[in-house]
Amino acid sequence: MPCTVIMGNEVDGVSDNAAQQADEHIVIPMMGMVESLNVSSACAIILSEAQRQRKLAGLYDYRRLPDDEYNRLLFRWCQPVVKRYCDDRNLPYPPIDPETGELVDGVGWMKSVRELRANRPRWDDKTLTETTES
């Protein structure tokens, strides 16, 4: 389940507006002579606890995204340069290994793309010119 954690600095905390809109408030119990934690330490504790609770609830036991969406996002995260290349040229994404995020056959895929692009009609092709003249 999605959630947002809003953290403020040690002096001012979060704004009154943000605090009023929150469904819950998190307090990290501290013992001893500790007065406060810096925001990065507090964030680490909160996110670690959130992950622990989600794991206990079984939220990491299975993928909740449909396979096609998961694979699309995985490709975009693992292969940002190839993603941009494909998007710029309206090409389908090549297959990747879901365990490593690496292209299954990057050299073979690039070779097929080059062949496809070399054989596409161009604006100055003689055959294209003849077709438009008749």
C-alpha positions in Angstrom: 0.0 0.0 0.0 1.4 3.4 -1.0 2.3 5.9 1.7 4.2 9.1 2.1 6.6 9.9 4.9 7.1 13.6 5.4 10.1 14.5 7.5 11.0 17.8 8.9 14.3 19.2 10.2 15.3 19.1 13.8 14.5 22.8 14.5 11.2 23.4 12.7 9.8 19.9 12.1 7.2 19.6 9.4 4.9 22.5 8.5 1.6 22.8 10.4 -0.3 22.2 7.1 1.5 19.0 6.4 1.0 17.8 10.0 -2.7 18.5 9.8 -3.1 16.5 6.6 -1.3 13.4 7.8 -3.3 10.3 8.7 -0.7 9.2 11.2 2.3 10.6 13.0 5.4 8.5 13.6 7.4 8.8 16.8 10.8 7.0 17.2 11.2 6.0 20.8 14.6 7.0 22.2 16.3 5.9 25.4 19.0 7.4 27.4 20.4 10.9 27.0 19.5 11.2 23.3 17.5 14.2 22.5 16.9 13.7 18.8 18.1 12.0 15.7 19.2 13.7 12.5 16.8 13.4 9.6 18.9 10.9 7.7 19.1 8.6 10.7 15.4 8.9 11.4 14.6 8.2 7.8 16.7 5.1 7.8 15.0 3.8 10.9 11.5 4.5 9.6 12.1 3.0 6.1 13.7 -0.1 7.6 10.7 -0.6 9.9 8.3 0.0 7.1 10.1 -2.7 5.0 10.1 -5.1 8.0 6.3 -4.7 8.5 5.6 -5.1 4.8 7.7 -8.2 4.6 5.8 -9.7 7.6 2.5 -8.8 5.9 3.6 -10.8 2.8 3.8 -7.8 0.5 7.1 -8.9 -1.0 6.0 -12.5 -1.5 4.8 -11.9 -5.1 4.9 -9.3 -7.8 1.8 -7.1 -7.7 2.4 -5.5 -11.2 1.2 -7.2 -14.3 4.1 -9.0 -16.2 4.1 -6.6 -19.1 4.2 -3.5 -16.9 6.9 -5.1 -14.7 9.1 -6.0 -17.7 8.6 -2.5 -19.3 9.7 -0.8 -16.1 12.5 -3.2 -15.5 13.8 -2.5 -19.0 13.6 1.3 -18.5 15.4 1.2 -15.2 18.1 -1.3 -16.3 18.7 0.0 -19.8 18.1 3.8 -19.9 20.4 4.4 -22.9 18.8 1.7 -25.0 15.4 2.8 -23.8 16.0 6.3 -25.1 17.4 4.9 -28.4 14.3 2.8 -28.9 11.9 5.5 -27.9 13.5 8.1 -30.2 13.2 5.7 -33.1 9.9 4.1 -32.2 11.5 0.6 -31.8 10.3 -2.2 -29.6 12.5 -2.8 -26.6 14.8 -5.8 -26.9 14.6 -8.7 -24.5 16.6 -8.5 -21.3 17.5 -11.1 -18.7 15.2 -10.4 -15.8 17.8 -11.6 -13.3 20.6 -9.4 -14.4 18.9 -6.6 -16.4 21.4 -7.2 -19.3 20.3 -7.4 -22.9 19.9 -11.1 -24.0 21.6 -10.5 -27.3 22.6 -6.9 -27.6 24.9 -7.4 -30.5 22.3 -9.4 -32.5 19.6 -6.9 -31.6 21.7 -3.9 -32.8 22.6 -5.8 -36.0 18.9 -6.4 -36.7 18.1 -2.7 -36.0 20.8 -1.6 -38.4 19.5 -3.9 -41.1 15.9 -2.7 -40.6 17.0 1.0 -40.7 19.2 0.4 -43.7 16.3 -1.1 -45.7 13.6 1.5 -44.8 12.4 3.9 -47.5 14.1 7.2 -47.5 12.7 10.5 -48.8 15.2 10.6 -51.6 14.8 7.0 -52.7 14.3 6.6 -56.5 11.4 4.1 -55.9 9.7 6.5 -53.6 10.0 9.3 -56.1 8.7 7.1 -58.9 5.7 6.1 -56.8 4.7 9.7 -56.0 5.1 10.8 -59.7 2.7 8.2 -61.1 
